[in-house]
């Protein structure tokens, strides 16, 4: 699915900002509402459109994580990404995104197409659960992060991971709305 404008504006569920309503924005809003209202995530711990930015061969690159759950100290816990195909085909890309967050890696990542989802460990990409019910509640997340440590990225590994994520994301550039808005 490509991101398409729905010709409306809406107020972001998490920030209250006025946003253009698109197919991806519609999904992001529904997931944010689900996380808060059904899964018990504190509103203050969810962040939309978190940019992952770095340079590749001297050129700036930016890609957003659709939603990021952080603890009260700002440490990433769970990155959530929408995909334009079946989640199992985007698991590696999602794991790289979870490793490259600006505040450091999150221990877990969810990739979803809004019909299905995969919960993955960023340390090694292991699939922990499948199906839309694999998205943990806030309480379940607190237990999961204790059992699933974050990967350590030395500078050389970081550069390699950035290159691989860039390769996975490259085909989306300019067509699927997956670049981050500029400030």
C-alpha positions as CSV (number, residue, x, y, z in Angstrom):
1,X,0.0,0.0,0.0
2,X,1.3,3.5,-0.8
3,X,0.6,6.4,1.4
4,X,-2.2,8.4,-0.1
5,X,-3.8,11.6,1.1
6,X,-7.4,11.3,2.2
7,X,-8.0,15.0,1.6
8,X,-8.6,15.8,5.3
9,X,-6.8,17.0,8.4
10,X,-7.1,15.4,11.8
11,X,-5.7,16.1,15.2
12,X,-2.9,13.7,16.2
13,X,-4.1,11.4,19.0
14,X,-0.8,11.7,20.9
15,X,0.3,15.2,20.2
16,X,-2.8,17.1,19.4
17,X,-1.1,18.6,16.3
18,X,-3.1,19.1,13.1
19,X,-2.0,16.5,10.5
20,X,-2.9,15.6,6.9
21,X,-5.0,12.5,7.0
22,X,-3.4,9.7,4.9
23,X,-3.7,6.0,4.8
24,X,-0.6,5.5,7.0
25,X,-1.7,8.3,9.3
26,X,-5.1,6.7,9.7
27,X,-3.4,3.4,10.7
28,X,-0.9,5.2,13.0
29,X,-3.7,6.9,14.8
30,X,-5.7,3.7,15.2
31,X,-2.7,1.9,16.6
32,X,-1.9,4.8,19.1
33,X,-5.5,4.7,20.3
34,X,-5.3,0.9,20.7
35,X,-2.0,1.1,22.7
36,X,-3.4,3.7,25.1
37,X,-7.1,2.6,25.4
38,X,-6.8,-1.1,25.2
39,X,-3.2,-2.1,26.0
40,X,-2.7,0.4,28.9
41,X,0.3,2.4,27.5
42,X,0.7,5.7,29.2
43,X,0.0,8.5,26.7
44,X,3.2,10.3,27.8
45,X,5.3,7.2,26.9
46,X,4.3,7.0,23.2
47,X,6.0,9.1,20.5
48,X,4.8,9.2,16.8
49,X,7.1,9.5,13.8
50,X,10.4,9.2,15.5
51,X,13.2,9.9,12.9
52,X,16.2,7.7,12.4
53,X,18.7,10.0,10.6
54,X,22.3,9.6,9.5
55,X,24.5,10.2,6.5
56,X,25.2,7.5,3.9
57,X,28.2,8.4,1.7
58,X,27.8,12.1,2.6
59,X,24.1,12.2,1.8
60,X,21.5,12.7,4.6
61,X,19.1,9.8,5.1
62,X,16.0,9.8,7.3
63,X,13.3,7.2,8.0
64,X,10.6,7.3,10.7
65,X,9.6,4.7,13.2
66,X,5.8,5.0,13.2
67,X,5.4,4.8,17.0
68,X,7.9,4.4,19.8
69,X,7.2,3.4,23.4
70,X,9.8,4.8,25.8
71,X,10.1,4.4,29.6
72,X,9.8,7.5,31.9
73,X,13.6,8.1,31.4
74,X,13.3,8.2,27.6
75,X,14.8,4.8,26.9
76,X,13.3,3.1,23.9
77,X,11.3,-0.1,24.8
78,X,9.3,-1.0,21.7
79,X,9.4,0.4,18.2
80,X,6.3,-0.1,16.0
81,X,6.5,0.1,12.2
82,X,3.8,-0.2,9.5
83,X,4.7,-2.1,6.4
84,X,3.2,-2.0,2.9
85,X,3.1,-5.8,2.6
86,X,2.9,-8.8,4.7
87,X,4.8,-8.4,8.1
88,X,6.9,-11.5,7.7
89,X,8.6,-9.9,4.6
90,X,9.5,-6.7,6.6
91,X,10.9,-8.3,9.8
92,X,14.6,-7.7,9.1
93,X,14.0,-4.1,8.1
94,X,12.0,-3.6,11.3
95,X,14.7,-5.1,13.5
96,X,17.3,-2.8,11.9
97,X,15.0,0.2,12.7
98,X,14.7,-0.9,16.3
99,X,18.5,-1.1,16.6
100,X,19.1,2.4,15.0
101,X,16.9,4.6,17.1
102,X,18.5,7.9,18.1
103,X,18.4,7.2,21.8
104,X,19.8,3.7,21.3
105,X,18.3,0.3,20.5
106,X,14.9,-0.8,21.7
107,X,14.8,-4.4,23.0
108,X,11.6,-5.2,21.0
109,X,10.0,-4.2,17.7
110,X,6.6,-4.8,16.2
111,X,6.0,-4.8,12.4
112,X,2.3,-4.7,11.2
113,X,0.3,-4.2,8.1
114,X,-2.8,-3.5,10.3
115,X,-4.2,-7.0,9.7
116,X,-1.3,-9.1,11.1
117,X,1.8,-8.3,13.3
118,X,5.1,-9.8,14.4
119,X,6.8,-9.2,17.7
120,X,10.6,-9.4,17.3
121,X,13.6,-9.3,19.5
122,X,16.1,-6.7,18.2
123,X,19.1,-8.5,19.6
124,X,18.9,-11.3,17.0
125,X,15.7,-10.8,15.1
126,X,14.0,-13.8,16.7
127,X,10.2,-13.8,16.2
128,X,8.6,-14.0,19.7
129,X,5.0,-13.9,18.7
130,X,2.7,-13.5,15.7
131,X,-0.7,-12.2,15.0
132,X,-2.2,-8.9,16.0
133,X,-2.5,-10.1,19.6
134,X,1.4,-10.3,19.7
135,X,1.4,-6.5,20.4
136,X,2.1,-6.6,24.2
137,X,0.2,-4.6,26.8
138,X,2.2,-2.1,28.8
139,X,2.3,-4.5,31.7
140,X,3.5,-7.4,29.5
141,X,6.1,-5.1,27.9
142,X,7.6,-4.4,31.3
143,X,8.2,-8.2,31.8
144,X,9.3,-8.8,28.2
145,X,12.1,-6.2,28.3
146,X,13.6,-7.8,31.4
147,X,14.0,-11.0,29.4
148,X,15.2,-9.5,26.1
149,X,18.3,-7.2,26.3
150,X,19.2,-4.6,23.7
151,X,22.0,-5.3,21.3
152,X,25.3,-3.4,21.7
153,X,26.4,-1.6,18.6
154,X,30.1,-0.7,18.4
155,X,30.9,2.0,15.9
156,X,31.8,-0.4,13.1
157,X,28.7,-2.5,13.6
158,X,26.6,0.7,13.7
159,X,27.9,1.8,10.3
160,X,27.1,-1.7,8.8
161,X,23.6,-1.7,10.3
162,X,23.0,1.8,8.9
163,X,24.0,0.7,5.4
164,X,21.7,-2.4,5.6
165,X,18.8,-0.4,6.9
166,X,19.4,2.2,4.1
167,X,19.3,-0.6,1.5
168,X,16.0,-2.0,2.9
169,X,14.5,1.5,3.0
170,X,15.8,2.7,-0.3
171,X,13.0,1.4,-2.5
172,X,10.4,3.3,-0.3
173,X,12.1,6.7,-0.9
174,X,9.7,9.1,-2.3
175,X,6.9,6.7,-3.0
176,X,5.4,5.3,0.2
177,X,5.6,8.2,2.6
178,X,8.3,6.5,4.7
179,X,10.6,9.5,4.9
180,X,10.4,11.7,8.0
181,X,9.0,15.2,7.8
182,X,11.7,17.8,8.0
183,X,11.6,20.3,11.0
